[in-house]
Amino acid sequence: MPSLPDAHCRHVGEWTTTKLRWGLTADLAEADALKVYSEVCEASVVHDTPAP
């Protein structure tokens, strides 16, 4: 995670978007961490655009 708390939501959104776009998996620890961080980022929206 970025050191600045204000950047956490953007980072989580971009991380999740990348995972979805490229069809990447997440292990249980990573999925749990993303869930915890995303719960405080209610205003963030992730747009899934599959890679060509």
N, CA, C and O atoms as a GROMACS GRO file, in nm:
protein
  208
    1MET      N    1   0.084  -0.118   0.000
    1MET     CA    2   0.000   0.000   0.000
    1MET      C    3   0.088   0.124   0.000
    1MET      O    4   0.198   0.125   0.056
    2PRO      N    5   0.039   0.230  -0.064
    2PRO     CA    6   0.112   0.356  -0.062
    2PRO      C    7   0.123   0.409   0.082
    2PRO      O    8   0.037   0.381   0.166
    3SER      N    9   0.227   0.484   0.108
    3SER     CA   10   0.246   0.536   0.244
    3SER      C   11   0.143   0.643   0.280
    3SER      O   12   0.112   0.661   0.398
    4LEU      N   13   0.090   0.714   0.183
    4LEU     CA   14  -0.011   0.816   0.210
    4LEU      C   15  -0.151   0.755   0.215
    4LEU      O   16  -0.196   0.696   0.117
    5PRO      N   17  -0.219   0.768   0.328
    5PRO     CA   18  -0.355   0.712   0.339
    5PRO      C   19  -0.451   0.763   0.232
    5PRO      O   20  -0.541   0.690   0.190
    6ASP      N   21  -0.432   0.887   0.187
    6ASP     CA   22  -0.521   0.942   0.084
    6ASP      C   23  -0.510   0.868  -0.049
    6ASP      O   24  -0.598   0.880  -0.134
    7ALA      N   25  -0.404   0.793  -0.068
    7ALA     CA   26  -0.383   0.721  -0.194
    7ALA      C   27  -0.432   0.576  -0.188
    7ALA      O   28  -0.430   0.507  -0.290
    8HIS      N   29  -0.476   0.530  -0.072
    8HIS     CA   30  -0.516   0.390  -0.056
    8HIS      C   31  -0.631   0.351  -0.147
    8HIS      O   32  -0.625   0.248  -0.214
    9CYS      N   33  -0.736   0.431  -0.152
    9CYS     CA   34  -0.853   0.396  -0.232
    9CYS      C   35  -0.820   0.389  -0.380
    9CYS      O   36  -0.863   0.298  -0.450
   10ARG      N   37  -0.743   0.485  -0.427
   10ARG     CA   38  -0.704   0.482  -0.569
   10ARG      C   39  -0.621   0.357  -0.598
   10ARG      O   40  -0.641   0.291  -0.700
   11HIS      N   41  -0.528   0.326  -0.509
   11HIS     CA   42  -0.443   0.209  -0.528
   11HIS      C   43  -0.525   0.080  -0.532
   11HIS      O   44  -0.504  -0.005  -0.618
   12VAL      N   45  -0.617   0.065  -0.438
   12VAL     CA   46  -0.702  -0.055  -0.434
   12VAL      C   47  -0.786  -0.065  -0.561
   12VAL      O   48  -0.802  -0.174  -0.616
   13GLY      N   49  -0.840   0.047  -0.606
   13GLY     CA   50  -0.919   0.047  -0.729
   13GLY      C   51  -0.837   0.008  -0.850
   13GLY      O   52  -0.881  -0.072  -0.932
   14GLU      N   53  -0.718   0.063  -0.861
   14GLU     CA   54  -0.632   0.030  -0.975
   14GLU      C   55  -0.584  -0.115  -0.968
   14GLU      O   56  -0.575  -0.183  -1.070
   15TRP      N   57  -0.553  -0.161  -0.848
   15TRP     CA   58  -0.510  -0.300  -0.830
   15TRP      C   59  -0.621  -0.396  -0.873
   15TRP      O   60  -0.597  -0.493  -0.946
   16THR      N   61  -0.742  -0.368  -0.826
   16THR     CA   62  -0.856  -0.453  -0.859
   16THR      C   63  -0.887  -0.448  -1.007
   16THR      O   64  -0.916  -0.552  -1.068
   17THR      N   65  -0.882  -0.330  -1.067
   17THR     CA   66  -0.907  -0.316  -1.210
   17THR      C   67  -0.807  -0.398  -1.290
   17THR      O   68  -0.844  -0.465  -1.387
   18THR      N   69  -0.681  -0.393  -1.251
   18THR     CA   70  -0.577  -0.470  -1.320
   18THR      C   71  -0.603  -0.619  -1.309
   18THR      O   72  -0.592  -0.693  -1.407
   19LYS      N   73  -0.638  -0.664  -1.190
   19LYS     CA   74  -0.668  -0.807  -1.169
   19LYS      C   75  -0.784  -0.851  -1.259
   19LYS      O   76  -0.776  -0.956  -1.323
   20LEU      N   77  -0.889  -0.772  -1.263
   20LEU     CA   78  -1.005  -0.807  -1.344
   20LEU      C   79  -0.972  -0.802  -1.493
   20LEU      O   80  -1.009  -0.892  -1.569
   21ARG      N   81  -0.904  -0.697  -1.535
   21ARG     CA   82  -0.874  -0.680  -1.677
   21ARG      C   83  -0.794  -0.796  -1.734
   21ARG      O   84  -0.821  -0.842  -1.845
   22TRP      N   85  -0.698  -0.843  -1.659
   22TRP     CA   86  -0.609  -0.948  -1.709
   22TRP      C   87  -0.649  -1.086  -1.661
   22TRP      O   88  -0.577  -1.183  -1.686
   23GLY      N   89  -0.761  -1.097  -1.591
   23GLY     CA   90  -0.809  -1.228  -1.546
   23GLY      C   91  -0.716  -1.292  -1.444
   23GLY      O   92  -0.701  -1.414  -1.441
   24LEU      N   93  -0.654  -1.209  -1.360
   24LEU     CA   94  -0.561  -1.259  -1.260
   24LEU      C   95  -0.635  -1.303  -1.135
   24LEU      O   96  -0.742  -1.250  -1.103
   25THR      N   97  -0.580  -1.398  -1.066
   25THR     CA   98  -0.642  -1.447  -0.942
   25THR      C   99  -0.580  -1.377  -0.822
   25THR      O  100  -0.478  -1.310  -0.832
   26ALA      N  101  -0.644  -1.395  -0.709
   26ALA     CA  102  -0.592  -1.344  -0.581
   26ALA      C  103  -0.603  -1.456  -0.480
   26ALA      O  104  -0.704  -1.526  -0.473
   27ASP      N  105  -0.497  -1.473  -0.400
   27ASP     CA  106  -0.507  -1.574  -0.295
   27ASP      C  107  -0.596  -1.520  -0.183
   27ASP      O  108  -0.637  -1.404  -0.187
   28LEU      N  109  -0.626  -1.602  -0.086
   28LEU     CA  110  -0.720  -1.564   0.019
   28LEU      C  111  -0.673  -1.441   0.096
   28LEU      O  112  -0.753  -1.353   0.127
   29ALA      N  113  -0.544  -1.434   0.128
   29ALA     CA  114  -0.492  -1.319   0.203
   29ALA      C  115  -0.507  -1.189   0.124
   29ALA      O  116  -0.546  -1.086   0.179
   30GLU      N  117  -0.477  -1.195  -0.005
   30GLU     CA  118  -0.489  -1.076  -0.090
   30GLU      C  119  -0.635  -1.034  -0.104
   30GLU      O  120  -0.668  -0.916  -0.093
   31ALA      N  121  -0.723  -1.130  -0.127
   31ALA     CA  122  -0.865  -1.100  -0.140
   31ALA      C  123  -0.921  -1.040  -0.011
   31ALA      O  124  -1.000  -0.946  -0.016
   32ASP      N  125  -0.881  -1.094   0.103
   32ASP     CA  126  -0.926  -1.040   0.232
   32ASP      C  127  -0.876  -0.897   0.251
   32ASP      O  128  -0.951  -0.811   0.297
   33ALA      N  129  -0.750  -0.871   0.218
   33ALA     CA  130  -0.694  -0.736   0.232
   33ALA      C  131  -0.766  -0.638   0.141
   33ALA      O  132  -0.799  -0.527   0.183
   34LEU      N  133  -0.792  -0.677   0.017
   34LEU     CA  134  -0.863  -0.589  -0.075
   34LEU      C  135  -1.004  -0.560  -0.025
   34LEU      O  136  -1.053  -0.448  -0.040
   35LYS      N  137  -1.067  -0.660   0.033
   35LYS     CA  138  -1.202  -0.640   0.086
   35LYS      C  139  -1.201  -0.540   0.202
   35LYS      O  140  -1.285  -0.450   0.207
   36VAL      N  141  -1.106  -0.555   0.292
   36VAL     CA  142  -1.096  -0.464   0.408
   36VAL      C  143  -1.074  -0.321   0.360
   36VAL      O  144  -1.142  -0.229   0.405
   37TYR      N  145  -0.979  -0.302   0.270
   37TYR     CA  146  -0.951  -0.167   0.222
   37TYR      C  147  -1.068  -0.111   0.141
   37TYR      O  148  -1.099   0.008   0.153
   38SER      N  149  -1.133  -0.194   0.061
   38SER     CA  150  -1.241  -0.143  -0.023
   38SER      C  151  -1.364  -0.103   0.058
   38SER      O  152  -1.445  -0.023   0.010
   39GLU      N  153  -1.379  -0.156   0.177
   39GLU     CA  154  -1.495  -0.120   0.259
   39GLU      C  155  -1.493   0.027   0.299
   39GLU      O  156  -1.598   0.085   0.325
   40VAL      N  157  -1.376   0.088   0.306
   40VAL     CA  158  -1.368   0.230   0.341
   40VAL      C  159  -1.361   0.318   0.216
   40VAL      O  160  -1.351   0.441   0.226
   41CYS      N  161  -1.367   0.256   0.100
   41CYS     CA  162  -1.359   0.329  -0.027
   41CYS      C  163  -1.492   0.320  -0.101
   41CYS      O  164  -1.495   0.286  -0.219
   42GLU      N  165  -1.599   0.350  -0.034
   42GLU     CA  166  -1.731   0.334  -0.092
   42GLU      C  167  -1.753   0.416  -0.217
   42GLU      O  168  -1.833   0.378  -0.303
   43ALA      N  169  -1.684   0.529  -0.230
   43ALA     CA  170  -1.705   0.616  -0.345
   43ALA      C  171  -1.627   0.569  -0.468
   43ALA      O  172  -1.648   0.620  -0.577
   44SER      N  173  -1.537   0.473  -0.451
   44SER     CA  174  -1.457   0.424  -0.563
   44SER      C  175  -1.539   0.328  -0.649
   44SER      O  176  -1.614   0.246  -0.598
   45VAL      N  177  -1.522   0.341  -0.779
   45VAL     CA  178  -1.589   0.253  -0.874
   45VAL      C  179  -1.483   0.186  -0.959
   45VAL      O  180  -1.393   0.251  -1.011
   46VAL      N  181  -1.494   0.056  -0.974
   46VAL     CA  182  -1.401  -0.021  -1.057
   46VAL      C  183  -1.470  -0.056  -1.187
   46VAL      O  184  -1.579  -0.114  -1.186
   47HIS      N  185  -1.408  -0.020  -1.298
   47HIS     CA  186  -1.463  -0.051  -1.429
   47HIS      C  187  -1.382  -0.166  -1.488
   47HIS      O  188  -1.260  -0.157  -1.502
   48ASP      N  189  -1.449  -0.273  -1.522
   48ASP     CA  190  -1.384  -0.392  -1.576
   48ASP      C  191  -1.383  -0.386  -1.728
   48ASP      O  192  -1.488  -0.396  -1.792
   49THR      N  193  -1.265  -0.370  -1.785
   49THR     CA  194  -1.247  -0.372  -1.929
   49THR      C  195  -1.150  -0.484  -1.961
   49THR      O  196  -1.029  -0.467  -1.943
   50PRO      N  197  -1.200  -0.597  -2.009
   50PRO     CA  198  -1.110  -0.710  -2.037
   50PRO      C  199  -1.002  -0.673  -2.138
   50PRO      O  200  -1.025  -0.596  -2.231
   51ALA      N  201  -0.885  -0.730  -2.117
   51ALA     CA  202  -0.773  -0.706  -2.209
   51ALA      C  203  -0.802  -0.774  -2.343
   51ALA      O  204  -0.871  -0.876  -2.348
   52PRO      N  205  -0.750  -0.716  -2.449
   52PRO     CA  206  -0.774  -0.774  -2.583
   52PRO      C  207  -0.711  -0.911  -2.599
   52PRO      O  208  -0.722  -0.973  -2.705
   0.00000   0.00000   0.00000
